């Protein structure tokens, strides 16, 4: 998984971060399983690059709406 490698974590460390087993991370990386909606959103939260917003999209988050809300909030400050 590109995010795990970007973070420089082993499968074991990455698994602990998301409260799953190393085997589950291996399954994600091989395409045998997909992360849960909750874990997709959590991955989007830890991703440091805006290009990783697709994690949130996979989790059902309306990223475009979030950008609008964050821009409006930022303008208030």
TIVEXLUM-669394 format. One line per 10 residues: number of its first residue (from 1); their letters; for each residue x, y, z of N, C-alpha, C. Coordinates in nm, 3 decimals, always signed. Layout:
BEGIN
NUM) a) X/Y/Z/X/Y/Z/X/Y/Z; ...
***
This chain:
BEGIN
1) xxxxxxxxxx) +0.086/-0.117/+0.000/+0.000/+0.000/+0.000/+0.090/+0.123/+0.000; +0.063/+0.213/-0.091/+0.147/+0.332/-0.106/+0.150/+0.417/+0.021; +0.037/+0.427/+0.090/+0.033/+0.509/+0.212/+0.126/+0.451/+0.318; +0.124/+0.321/+0.334/+0.211/+0.258/+0.434/+0.357/+0.286/+0.402; +0.391/+0.273/+0.276/+0.529/+0.298/+0.234/+0.566/+0.445/+0.249; +0.470/+0.534/+0.218/+0.493/+0.678/+0.235/+0.521/+0.712/+0.381; +0.452/+0.643/+0.471/+0.471/+0.665/+0.614/+0.596/+0.594/+0.666; +0.653/+0.505/+0.585/+0.773/+0.432/+0.625/+0.746/+0.328/+0.731; +0.627/+0.270/+0.729/+0.588/+0.174/+0.832/+0.590/+0.031/+0.778; +0.618/-0.061/+0.867/+0.606/-0.203/+0.833/+0.458/-0.240/+0.832
11) xxxxxxxxxx) +0.427/-0.356/+0.778/+0.288/-0.401/+0.782/+0.238/-0.415/+0.925; +0.324/-0.459/+1.014/+0.286/-0.478/+1.154/+0.251/-0.343/+1.218; +0.337/-0.244/+1.199/+0.313/-0.111/+1.257/+0.188/-0.048/+1.198; +0.172/-0.060/+1.067/+0.055/-0.005/+1.000/-0.072/-0.073/+1.051; -0.065/-0.203/+1.070/-0.179/-0.279/+1.122/-0.218/-0.230/+1.261; -0.120/-0.205/+1.346/-0.150/-0.156/+1.481/-0.217/-0.020/+1.476; -0.171/+0.065/+1.383/-0.229/+0.199/+1.370/-0.379/+0.191/+1.340; -0.421/+0.090/+1.262/-0.561/+0.077/+1.221/-0.635/-0.034/+1.293; -0.571/-0.089/+1.397/-0.633/-0.190/+1.482/-0.680/-0.312/+1.402; -0.592/-0.357/+1.312/-0.617/-0.479/+1.234/-0.492/-0.566/+1.245
21) xxxxxxxxxx) -0.497/-0.683/+1.185/-0.381/-0.772/+1.188/-0.289/-0.743/+1.069; -0.166/-0.791/+1.080/-0.071/-0.778/+0.970/-0.125/-0.851/+0.847; -0.192/-0.963/+0.869/-0.250/-1.039/+0.759/-0.354/-0.955/+0.684; -0.433/-0.879/+0.757/-0.533/-0.792/+0.694/-0.464/-0.688/+0.606; -0.357/-0.628/+0.655/-0.283/-0.530/+0.574/-0.229/-0.597/+0.449; -0.179/-0.718/+0.463/-0.130/-0.793/+0.348/-0.242/-0.817/+0.247; -0.360/-0.850/+0.295/-0.475/-0.871/+0.208/-0.513/-0.741/+0.137; -0.508/-0.627/+0.209/-0.538/-0.498/+0.145/-0.440/-0.473/+0.031; -0.314/-0.498/+0.059/-0.210/-0.468/-0.039/-0.216/-0.561/-0.160; -0.262/-0.682/-0.141/-0.271/-0.777/-0.252/-0.405/-0.768/-0.326
31) xxxxxxxxxx) -0.498/-0.687/-0.271/-0.629/-0.672/-0.333/-0.728/-0.781/-0.296; -0.692/-0.865/-0.201/-0.783/-0.972/-0.158/-0.896/-0.920/-0.072; -0.873/-0.808/-0.006/-0.974/-0.744/+0.079/-0.962/-0.593/+0.062; -1.068/-0.522/+0.097/-1.063/-0.377/+0.101/-1.078/-0.332/+0.246; -1.016/-0.219/+0.280/-1.037/-0.164/+0.415/-1.184/-0.128/+0.435; -1.223/-0.123/+0.560/-1.360/-0.080/+0.593/-1.373/+0.069/+0.564; -1.495/+0.117/+0.559/-1.521/+0.260/+0.540/-1.448/+0.340/+0.648; -1.457/+0.294/+0.770/-1.391/+0.361/+0.882/-1.240/+0.371/+0.858; -1.180/+0.263/+0.811/-1.036/+0.265/+0.789/-0.997/+0.348/+0.667; -1.080/+0.351/+0.565/-1.053/+0.440/+0.452/-1.048/+0.586/+0.501
41) xxxxxxxxxx) -1.143/+0.623/+0.584/-1.147/+0.760/+0.635/-1.026/+0.786/+0.724; -0.991/+0.691/+0.808/-0.873/+0.706/+0.893/-0.746/+0.719/+0.810; -0.738/+0.645/+0.700/-0.621/+0.656/+0.612/-0.614/+0.795/+0.551; -0.728/+0.847/+0.511/-0.731/+0.983/+0.458/-0.687/+1.085/+0.562; -0.719/+1.058/+0.688/-0.681/+1.150/+0.796/-0.531/+1.150/+0.821; -0.464/+1.036/+0.800/-0.319/+1.031/+0.825/-0.236/+1.063/+0.701; -0.299/+1.059/+0.585/-0.226/+1.088/+0.461/-0.182/+1.234/+0.462; -0.059/+1.256/+0.422/-0.004/+1.392/+0.424/-0.017/+1.462/+0.290; -0.045/+1.390/+0.184/-0.054/+1.448/+0.051/-0.200/+1.464/+0.010; -0.237/+1.578/-0.046/-0.375/+1.596/-0.094/-0.416/+1.492/-0.198
51) xxxxxxxxxx) -0.319/+1.435/-0.267/-0.350/+1.332/-0.367/-0.411/+1.207/-0.302; -0.401/+1.198/-0.171/-0.456/+1.082/-0.100/-0.601/+1.102/-0.059; -0.665/+1.209/-0.107/-0.806/+1.232/-0.076/-0.894/+1.116/-0.123; -0.844/+1.038/-0.217/-0.926/+0.928/-0.267/-0.960/+0.829/-0.157; -0.878/+0.824/-0.049/-0.914/+0.738/+0.065/-1.047/+0.782/+0.122; -1.062/+0.915/+0.139/-1.188/+0.968/+0.191/-1.302/+0.940/+0.095; -1.275/+0.957/-0.034/-1.380/+0.930/-0.133/-1.424/+0.785/-0.126; -1.328/+0.693/-0.112/-1.364/+0.552/-0.099/-1.446/+0.528/+0.028; -1.425/+0.609/+0.130/-1.500/+0.598/+0.254/-1.635/+0.668/+0.250; -1.667/+0.730/+0.136/-1.797/+0.795/+0.120/-1.799/+0.941/+0.159
61) xxxxxxxxxx) -1.684/+1.000/+0.186/-1.678/+1.142/+0.224/-1.689/+1.226/+0.097; -1.771/+1.330/+0.103/-1.784/+1.424/-0.009/-1.670/+1.525/+0.001; -1.559/+1.491/-0.062/-1.437/+1.571/-0.051/-1.458/+1.711/-0.107; -1.530/+1.724/-0.217/-1.553/+1.856/-0.275/-1.631/+1.944/-0.179; -1.729/+1.888/-0.114/-1.808/+1.964/-0.015/-1.719/+2.004/+0.103; -1.633/+1.914/+0.146/-1.541/+1.945/+0.257/-1.450/+2.061/+0.221; -1.400/+2.062/+0.098/-1.314/+2.172/+0.054/-1.387/+2.306/+0.061; -1.512/+2.306/+0.017/-1.593/+2.429/+0.021/-1.610/+2.476/+0.165; -1.645/+2.383/+0.254/-1.666/+2.419/+0.394/-1.536/+2.469/+0.460; -1.425/+2.401/+0.430/-1.297/+2.442/+0.489/-1.253/+2.578/+0.435
71) xxxxxxx) -1.277/+2.604/+0.308/-1.242/+2.734/+0.250/-1.325/+2.844/+0.314; -1.455/+2.819/+0.332/-1.542/+2.918/+0.394/-1.501/+2.944/+0.538; -1.466/+2.839/+0.610/-1.422/+2.854/+0.750/-1.291/+2.932/+0.756; -1.202/+2.903/+0.666/-1.072/+2.972/+0.661/-1.091/+3.120/+0.631; -1.186/+3.153/+0.547/-1.213/+3.293/+0.509/-1.265/+3.374/+0.628; -1.332/+3.308/+0.721/-1.388/+3.375/+0.839/-1.278/+3.422/+0.933; -1.164/+3.357/+0.927/-1.057/+3.388/+1.023/-0.979/+3.505/+0.983
***
